[in-house]
Amino acid sequence: MRKFVFAAAAIAAMTSAAQAGQVWLTMDYVRPYKLERPAQNVIIGNPSIADVSVQDATNLLLYGKAPGMTNIYIMDAEGDVIENMIVRVRTNATDMLTVHKGSARTTYNCTTNCERTVTVGDDQDTFNEVSTQIAQKFGQAKTAAKEGEGGE
């Protein structure tokens, strides 16, 4: 009986160091994250859902890219797992409206007025239309900036 208790305690101690914690992120927002000890490697399960910017060995910036769930493994210089972090990304639902028409989905950002925006999973036509509008606005801004430089 004593050997079983010791073995169970040893297994629990080994797994607790690499036990998965959970972090919630909001899409399109950055959240600072401090590690307890220096990291050497950071591996993201699905980089289309979340991303990491390494500031230094103990400071990370976590970024929610798309709604969903993934994990991030953080390892030290010896290859030991510091953390296996479960990352859940949610939308900023208070300012977002999603409209479903059959299988087609369109997302609106309703911060002040509801305007179509591009979100992962939206209908391809909506994506193309909004992307075209963004490219046009970017082109207008570049033209205005060039004209402003020449007028000085």
C-alpha positions as CSV (number, residue, x, y, z in Angstrom):
1,M,0.0,0.0,0.0
2,R,2.8,2.4,0.9
3,K,4.5,1.9,-2.5
4,F,1.3,2.7,-4.3
5,V,0.8,6.0,-2.4
6,F,4.4,7.0,-3.1
7,A,4.1,6.2,-6.8
8,A,0.8,8.1,-7.1
9,A,2.4,11.1,-5.3
10,A,5.4,11.0,-7.6
11,I,3.2,10.9,-10.7
12,A,1.1,13.8,-9.4
13,A,4.3,15.9,-8.8
14,M,5.7,15.2,-12.2
15,T,2.4,16.1,-14.1
16,S,1.7,19.2,-12.0
17,A,4.7,21.1,-13.4
18,A,3.4,20.7,-17.0
19,Q,-0.3,20.7,-16.1
20,A,-2.5,22.7,-18.5
21,G,-3.7,26.0,-17.3
22,Q,-6.4,27.9,-19.1
23,V,-6.3,31.4,-20.5
24,W,-9.2,33.3,-22.1
25,L,-8.4,35.8,-24.9
26,T,-10.7,38.2,-26.8
27,M,-10.3,38.2,-30.5
28,D,-8.1,41.2,-31.8
29,Y,-6.8,42.0,-28.3
30,V,-3.4,41.5,-26.7
31,R,-2.9,40.2,-23.2
32,P,0.4,40.2,-21.4
33,Y,1.5,37.0,-19.8
34,K,4.3,36.5,-17.2
35,L,6.1,33.2,-16.8
36,E,7.5,32.0,-13.5
37,R,10.8,30.9,-15.0
38,P,12.6,31.7,-18.3
39,A,11.4,30.0,-21.5
40,Q,13.5,28.8,-24.5
41,N,10.7,27.6,-26.9
42,V,7.1,28.5,-27.4
43,I,5.0,26.2,-29.6
44,I,1.5,27.2,-30.7
45,G,-1.0,24.4,-31.5
46,N,-3.0,26.4,-34.0
47,P,-1.5,29.8,-34.9
48,S,-4.7,30.8,-36.8
49,I,-6.5,30.9,-33.5
50,A,-3.9,32.5,-31.2
51,D,-0.4,33.9,-31.5
52,V,2.4,34.9,-29.2
53,S,5.0,37.7,-29.2
54,V,8.0,36.9,-27.1
55,Q,9.2,40.1,-25.3
56,D,11.9,38.4,-23.3
57,A,12.5,35.0,-21.5
58,T,9.7,35.6,-19.0
59,N,7.3,38.0,-20.7
60,L,4.9,37.1,-23.5
61,L,2.1,38.9,-25.3
62,L,-0.8,36.6,-26.2
63,Y,-3.0,37.6,-29.1
64,G,-6.5,36.2,-29.9
65,K,-6.8,35.9,-33.7
66,A,-10.0,33.9,-34.2
67,P,-12.7,32.2,-32.1
68,G,-11.8,28.7,-31.0
69,M,-9.5,26.7,-28.8
70,T,-5.8,25.7,-29.1
71,N,-2.9,25.2,-26.8
72,I,0.6,26.7,-26.3
73,Y,3.5,24.7,-25.0
74,I,6.2,26.7,-23.3
75,M,9.6,24.9,-22.6
76,D,12.8,25.8,-20.8
77,A,16.4,25.5,-22.2
78,E,16.5,21.8,-21.2
79,G,13.3,21.0,-23.1
80,D,11.2,20.6,-20.0
81,V,7.7,21.8,-20.3
82,I,7.1,25.0,-18.2
83,E,3.4,25.2,-19.2
84,N,0.9,23.6,-21.5
85,M,-1.6,26.4,-21.7
86,I,-5.1,25.9,-23.1
87,V,-6.1,29.0,-24.9
88,R,-9.7,29.9,-25.6
89,V,-10.4,32.8,-27.9
90,R,-13.8,34.5,-27.9
91,T,-15.2,37.3,-30.0
92,N,-16.0,40.7,-28.5
93,A,-19.7,39.7,-28.6
94,T,-20.9,43.0,-27.1
95,D,-20.1,44.9,-30.3
96,M,-20.4,42.1,-32.8
97,L,-23.5,40.9,-34.7
98,T,-23.4,37.7,-36.7
99,V,-26.1,37.1,-39.4
100,H,-26.7,33.6,-40.8
101,K,-28.4,33.1,-44.2
102,G,-28.5,29.4,-44.7
103,S,-24.8,28.4,-44.7
104,A,-23.6,31.9,-45.4
105,R,-22.4,34.0,-42.5
106,T,-21.7,37.7,-42.3
107,T,-20.3,39.6,-39.3
108,Y,-21.0,43.2,-38.4
109,N,-19.0,45.4,-36.0
110,C,-21.6,47.5,-34.1
111,T,-19.3,49.8,-32.0
112,T,-21.1,52.9,-33.2
113,N,-22.9,51.9,-36.4
114,C,-23.2,48.3,-37.6
115,E,-20.7,47.8,-40.4
116,R,-19.6,44.6,-42.1
117,T,-16.3,43.3,-41.0
118,V,-14.2,40.3,-41.9
119,T,-14.1,37.5,-39.4
120,V,-12.8,33.9,-39.8
121,G,-15.7,31.7,-41.0
122,D,-17.6,34.5,-42.8
123,D,-19.0,33.9,-46.3
124,Q,-16.4,34.2,-49.1
125,D,-18.4,36.9,-50.9
126,T,-18.5,39.1,-47.8
127,F,-14.8,38.5,-47.2
128,N,-14.0,39.6,-50.8
129,E,-16.2,42.6,-50.7
130,V,-14.9,43.9,-47.4
131,S,-11.3,43.1,-48.4
132,T,-11.8,45.2,-51.6
133,Q,-13.1,48.1,-49.6
134,I,-10.2,47.9,-47.2
135,A,-7.7,47.9,-50.2
136,Q,-9.5,50.9,-51.8
137,K,-9.3,52.9,-48.5
138,F,-5.7,52.0,-48.1
139,G,-5.0,53.2,-51.7
140,Q,-6.9,56.5,-51.0
141,A,-4.8,57.0,-47.8
142,K,-1.5,56.3,-49.7
143,T,-2.5,58.8,-52.5
144,A,-3.4,61.5,-49.9
145,A,-0.1,60.9,-48.1
146,K,1.9,61.3,-51.3
147,E,0.0,64.5,-52.2
148,G,0.6,65.8,-48.7
149,E,4.4,65.2,-49.1
150,G,4.5,67.0,-52.5
151,G,2.6,70.0,-51.2
152,E,5.1,70.9,-48.4
